[in-house]
């Protein structure tokens, strides 16, 4: 299928100059196939399980009749299939349509965006909020925006992949401290005092193991060394801490 996709792209959408340069395509395909074979041989190939029902504690998947317990979704509060949420979505479709036909910055911001952002900001007791399509997008858009080569970022070694990828995009000096190790974090803070701004980055709840970050102690260290703290609360918001606001 992958090979056919490359061939179709070269046949139907490329100018003749590209077709001449496509002589390297067999080499690329060979490299890709070798990489895929190596992933399979290492036992790392992931097969998608196709769900045929709505999300919930019990789901059904293709080619299997029995219900399956679902332990890997982020549907902590059961909102994915909550009747009120589903009905609100139907009403929004009737009022606002099924698509924005633009990015937010041009003509894709609707009143429901601003209302939701304000509600989220109020919930977290902050001035404002910005909606992203996913947390992965949010983390990809943050660090490069606020950090430069004059700054430093100190990241827990087990932070979510979206945080790691987002940090890679920025030019800040990068430090990685041992998982929830306050002593190691303090050493990294001591060794990075020459930089203009320093940002400590941690998940609030680490989704793979369920560890809860020692946020109070992290903030104490940040105050001691005049650093900033970023916390990713994707796996904590709504159900951890007073009123679902984690510990902030």
N, C-alpha and C positions, 0 to 999 in steps of 0.2 A: 504493500500500500504506500509506504514511504517512497519507494522508488518510482511508482506511478505518479505520485504527486510532483516530484521533481521533473519528471518527463513532461507532464502536462503544463507545468509552469514554463518550461523552456519552449514548448511547442506553440502555445497559444498566446502568451503574454510578453514574450521577450523580443526585442529588436534583434536584427541580424548580428550586431556587434556583440550582444550577450551570447548568442548561439555559438559564435566562434570561441568565446571564453569558456563555454560550457564543456570544453574538452576535459576539464578537470573534474567533471561531475562523477564519472565512474570511481575516481579516487576518493572523492568525498563520500559516496555511498558505501564504498568498502570500509572506510574508516568508521562511519556511523554504525554499520552492521557489526563490525568488530567490537565496538563499544557496547552495543546492545547485548551481544553474546557474552561479553565479560560480566555485565550486570546480571544476566540470567545465571551464569555459572557461579556467581558469588551469592546466589540466593536472594538478590535484592530487587528482582523484578516484581513490580506491583500490578496485580490484576484488579481492575475495578469490580466492585460488587454493585450491581445495578439494582437499586431499590425500586420496588413497584408499589409502595404505599407511602402515606405521609409519614413524616418523622415522628418518632415517639420512642418510649422504652422498648416496645415490641415493633418490629418491622418485618416485611417480607422482601425477599430478593429473588431475582430471576433464577429459574431452574431449581427452585426449592419450595416445597409446599408448607413446611413448618414455619412457625414464627421464630424470629431470631432476636435475642436480647441485644440491644444496641448500647454499647458502653463507650463508643468513640465519637459521638456527636457532641457539639457544644450547646445543645438545647437544654441547658440546665433548668430553666424555668418553664419549659414546655410551651413556649410562646410560638414555636414554628407552626403548630397546628391548633392553637387556641382559637375557639370559635369567635371571640371578639376581635382578635387580630385578623382572622380570615375575612370576617364581614367588613372590617374597616378597609381592608385591601380592595374588596369588591366595590365599595362606595367610592374609594379614591380613583379607581379605574373609570368609573362613570363620570366623575367630576373633572379629573385632570388628564385622562387618556392613558395610553399604555407606554408612551415614550416621550422623551424631552426634545428629541430632534436637534440637540445641540449640547455643547458642554456648559457647565454652570456659568462660566465667566462671560460667555457671549449672550445666550438667551435661554439658558437651561435651568435657571433658578425660579422655582415656584414658591408660592406662599407656604405650602406644606413643608418645604425644606427649612425655611426660616422659623416656622413654628416649632418644628422638631428640634432644631439646633438650640432654640431658646429653652425648651423644656429640658434638654440634656444638660445645658449649662446650669439651669436652676437646680436640677437634681444633684449635680456635682458641686454646687455652690461656687461656680466660676463665672467670669464675665461673659464668656461666649463659647461657642463650640463650632466646629466645622465637620460636616458629614463627608465621609469617604465611602467608596463602594465596599471596602474591606479594610480590616486592620493592617493587612499586608501593604495596601496602598498608603495608609496613613503613616506607617513606620518608614516606608520608602520616601515619603515626602517631607519628613521632619528634619532629620539630622543634617542633610545637605543644605537645608535652608538656613539653619541657625548656627552652624558650626563651620569654622574655617581652619586653615593651617595654624592659626594663632591659638587655637583652642585644643582641649583634650576631652576625650570621652572614655569613661571607665565602665565597662560592661561585664555583668555576671557571665561566667563561662557557659551557663546553661540557658541563657536567654533564648527566646523564640527565634526561629529562623528569619522571621520578618524583621526583627530588630537587628540581627546580624547582617542581613542584606542591606538594610537601611544605613547602618554604620559604614559599611564598605563603600557606599556612594559618596560619603563626605570626606573632606580633606583633613579633618581633625586628627590629632595624634591619638593613637588607639592603645588603650590598656585593657587587659582582661583579668579580672580578679576571680579567685576560686569561688565556687558556688556557695553563696550566702556566708562567706568567710569574712567577717568584719575586720579581723586582724590584717588579712591580706589586702582588703580594700583600703584600710588606713595607710598601709605601706605604699600603695599605688598613689594615694592622695599626697603623701609626703614627697614622693618622687616626681610629681607633676606640677609642683607649685609655680614653676616658671611660666605656665601658660595663662593666657588672659582669662578664659572661662573654662571651667571644668564641669562636665555633666556626668553624673552617676546614673546609669541606666539599669533598670531591673524589671523583670516581670513581677506583678503583685502575687499572683498564684502561678506557679510553673505547671503548665498544663500536662506535661508528660508524667510527672511524679506526684503532683499535688502539693509540693512544698510551698509554704507561705513565707514570703520575704520578710525579714525583720525590719520593716519599714521605719519604725520609730528610731531604732539604733542607726540605720542608714542616714536618716535625716539629722540625727545628732552629729554624726561624722561630717556631714555636708555643712552644717552650721559651724562646726569647729574649724574646718578648712576652707570656708567660704566657697563652697561648691553648690551646684544646682542638682536637683533630683528629677529624673523622669521615671514614671512608673506606668507600665502597660497593665491595665486592669481588665483586659478582655475576659479573663477567666475568673473575675471576682465581682464585677459590677452586677448589682441586682440581688445578690444573695449572701455576700460576705460582709460582715461588719454591721454597725448600726444602720438601719434603713437601706442596706445593700450598697453602702458607699465605701466599702472596704474599711480602711483605718484612717483615711485622709480626713 
